[in-house]
Amino acid sequence: MAIKDPDHNTRIEKWKVFRDVCEARERLGVQDRALAVLDALLTFYPHGELDSSSGLVVFPSNAQLSVRAHGITESTLRRQLAALVEAGLILRRDSPNGKRYAHRSRDGEVEQAYGFDLTPLLARAHELAQIAQDVVAERTRFRRTKEALTICRRDVRKLISAAVEEGAPGNWGQVEAVYVDILARLPRYPERSQLELALDEMQLLRAEILNILEMQLKPENMHGNAVQDDRHIQNSNTESIYELEPSSGKEQGGNPEDERQAKSEANGGAKAKPEPIKAFPLGMVLRACPQIADYGPGGRIEN
């Protein structure tokens, strides 16, 4: 009905509509060669804008269409024209004898034409533009999800390799198996929903690996910070810290050796030298921040 009674005030730039069709081709179910044929049909329309008041029927011969469609064969041309009709992008206006031609007035104006009607492109211009926008947005979401999965996968791979090389405690073989399984379940050409599911699982795996490493480092950091805090309070307060805190090593969460060293300091003995704090393995640091090597002697960091 929209094609039969179009809005005569509607005008649209023909190549803009063509670009929208190209973006939406997968949803419309047309192939690349069909787009080449549609491009050729639009070249036979003399105006830059599709306007129903000036007639939207083009009537080239198959030979002319084949030349402008990059020399495709006549059988292929027929199939792609049928595909454009089926997709609702053009209409056939057949003449009594099946040929394509036009009746012109004495002034040369086309009064009646038989060929391919481009009115569907004008009538569906807004719809095609919306489909094209949706396709572009979906493609952007797909690309960003794929990039996020690539980055997360790279992080997990580096963390596992660094943990194994540094000898960090943990069942890294099982972690490696989970990592491989997540990637193995992805098809060769995945959809966005499949990528998002894999990304969620990979992010959870990365969080678990980081949690394992942090739990191993947490006791060392807590011990190192406690020693530093004890010394600072002793230097700034005349009262002993041990009058304010439990004296039992079990209650403090420490060990007897730490308690003996602390009591020795409180009694004026030699101050115990705190153990160095190992924040992260060297290999992990260098992989996460390779530029830091530029600040080391000779462009290397070995310890």
N, C-alpha and C positions, 0 to 999 in steps of 0.2 A: 504493500500500500504506500509506503514511503517513496518507493521508486516510481510508482505510477503517478503520484501527486507530489512532486518535490517542491521545496520552498525556493521560489525564484529569486529570493534575496540572498541565498546562500552561495558563497564563493569560497573556494579553498585552493591553495597553491598545489598544483598537481604533484610536484616532486616531494612536497612535505608528506602528502598522503602515501606516496610510494615508499618513502623512508619508514613510515609507520608500519606499512605492510611488511617490509623487510624485517623489522624488529619482531613483528608478531607472527612470522611465517610458520614457526613450529606449532603454535596454537591454532593457526588457520589450516594447517595440514598441507602446505604447498612447499615444493622443492625449489632449489636454486634455479633450475631451468625455467620453471613457471614464472619466477620473478624476472628472468631475462625476457620472456615473452611479454609480460606486463609492461616492462620498461619499453620494449619496442612499440607496443600499442600506444603508450602515452606520447611517444615521439611523433605519432601521426596526428595527434590532437594539436591544432595550430596555436592554441592560446596557452599562456602560462598558468592560468587559473581555470579550474573546472567550474563551468557556469552553465546551468540547465537552460538558460534563455538563449544561448548560442548553439545548442545542440551538442550532445555528448556521444554521438555514434561515429566510430571510425570504421573505415571499410577498406583496409589494405588487402592485397592478395597474399596468398601463402608464400609466394616467391619473395615479395617485398618484406614480409614479416621474418622470413628465414634469414634474409641478409642482415636485417637490423638486430636479430636475436643471435648474432654471432655464428650464423651458418648452420643452425641445427637442422636435422633432416625433417622432411614433411611429416613422417609418422610420429616423430617426437613432438613436433609442433602441434599436431592434432591432440595428442595426449595431454600436453600442458595447457592448451586452451580449454579442454574439457575440465581439467583440474581447477582452473581459475573460475569457471562457471559453477562448478560444484562448491567451491569455497565461498561463493556469493560475492565475488569481486567484479565480475563482468556479466553481461547478459547477451544472448544471441538475438539479433533482430534479422530473421531470415527473410529473404525475398522469395517471390513465387517460384523462381527457377533455382533457388539455392545459392545464387552468386551474390557477391558483395558489390554494391554500387550505390549511387545517390542520384536523385532527381534534383536538378537545379533550375532556378528561375532564370529569366532573361538577364537579371542583374548578377547572376553567378552565385546567388545565395542558395544554400542547400535547403530544399523543401522537405525531402523525404530521403532517408538514408537506410541502407540495409548492411548490417555488419555486426560489430561488437559495441554494445552500449556501456559507457563508463559511469553511468548514473549511480550504480551501487557504491562506487568509491566516494562520490559526493554525499550520498545519503548516509553512509556509515563512517564518515570522516571522524566524527567525535568518538565513536565506539572504537575505531582502529587506533586513535591516538591514546585512548585509555588503556587498551591492551598493550600497546607499545611501552607505555610508562610502567605498567605492572611487570612486563618482561625485563625491562632495564633494572627495576628495583630488585627483582628476584635474582637477577644475575649479579648485582652488587652484593646482596646478602650471601649468595653462594660463594663469591670470591673471598669475602671477608671471613666467612666461616672456614674456608679451606686454608687461608693464611694463618688464622688462629690455631688450627689443628697442626699445621706444619711447625709453627713456633713451639707449641706445647710438646709435640713429639720430639723435637730437637732437644728441648730442655730435659725431658725424661731420659733420652738416650745419653746425654752428657752426664747427668747425675748418676745413672747406673754405672757407666764406664769409670767415672771418677771414684765412686764408692768401692768398686772392685779393685781398682789400681791402688787405692790408699789402704785397702784391707779393712774397711769399715765393717763392723759386725752386722750381720743381717742375711736373710735368705734371698740373696740377689738373683739366684737362679729362678726362683718362683716369680720374682718381680719381672724378670726378663720374659718369662713365659706369658705373663699377663699382658705385657707390652706388645709382644708379637701377636697374641690372640686378638687384641683390639684392632690392629692393623689388618690382620688376615680376614676379618669379617667384613671389611669394606670391599664392595665390588669394584671392578675396574673403572666403571663410570658411575660413581655414586650420586645420589640425589642429596639435596640440602639437608633433609631430615636425617639421613644416614650419617652425614658429616657431623651434624650437631650432636647426635647420639655418641659418636666416636669421640668428639671433643669433650663432652661431659665426662666420659669414662677416663680419658687421658688426663684431664685436669684433676680428677679424683686420685688417679695413680700418682701424679706429680705431688699432690698434697700429702699423700701417704709416705712417699719417699722423703720429702722434706721433714715430715714429722719424725720419721725414724732417725734421721741424722741429727735433728735438733734435740731429741731425747738423749742421744749419746753425748752431745756437747753440753747439755744443761747442767749435769752434776759438776763438770769441770768449771763452768762459768760461775755457778753458785759458790763453789769452794773458793775460787780465786777472789771473788768479790767479797766474801766474808772475811778473808784474811786482810784485805786492804781496808775494809771498814773497821776491823778491830784495831789496827794500828793507828788509824786516823782518830778514833775516839779516845784511845789511850793518850795520844799527844795533846788532846784538847780538853780533857776532863781529868780532874784530880782524883776522882773516884774510879776504882777498878770496874771494868765492864762486867766482870764475873760476879759482882754483887747484884747486878741487875738482870742477869740471864741465868738459866739452869746450868748447873755445873756438870751434869752428866753428859757424856758424849752421845748417848743414845737419844736423850731428849733434844739435843741440838741437831741431830741428824748427821753428826760427824762420825769420826772414828777415834779410838783411843790415842793414836799417834798425834792427831791434830790437837787433842785435848792436852797431851803432855807438852807439846810445843807451845801452846798458848799459855799454860801455867808457868812454863819456864820464863816466858817473856814477862808475865805479870810479877814474878818474883825477882825481876832484875837480871835474869840470865841473858844469854846471847839471843838476839832476835832471829827467829827462823826465816830463812829466805823463801818467799812464796814460789810455788811451782809456776812455770810459764803457762799461760792459758792458750790452748789450741782452739782457735775459733772455728776454722774450716781447714780441710786438707789443702795443701799447696796446689795440687793438680786441679782441684775444683775451682780454686780462686783464679788460677791462670786461664782456665777455660771460660770462666764467666766474665773475666775482665782482662783480655789479652793485652790491651794497651798499657797496662801497668808495667809491663816488661821494659818499656821505653825509659822508665825512670830508674832502672837498676844499673849496676856497673856493667858496661859493655853491652847494654841492651838486653840483659838476662837477669832473671831472679831464680836463685837456686836454693834458697832457704827462707 
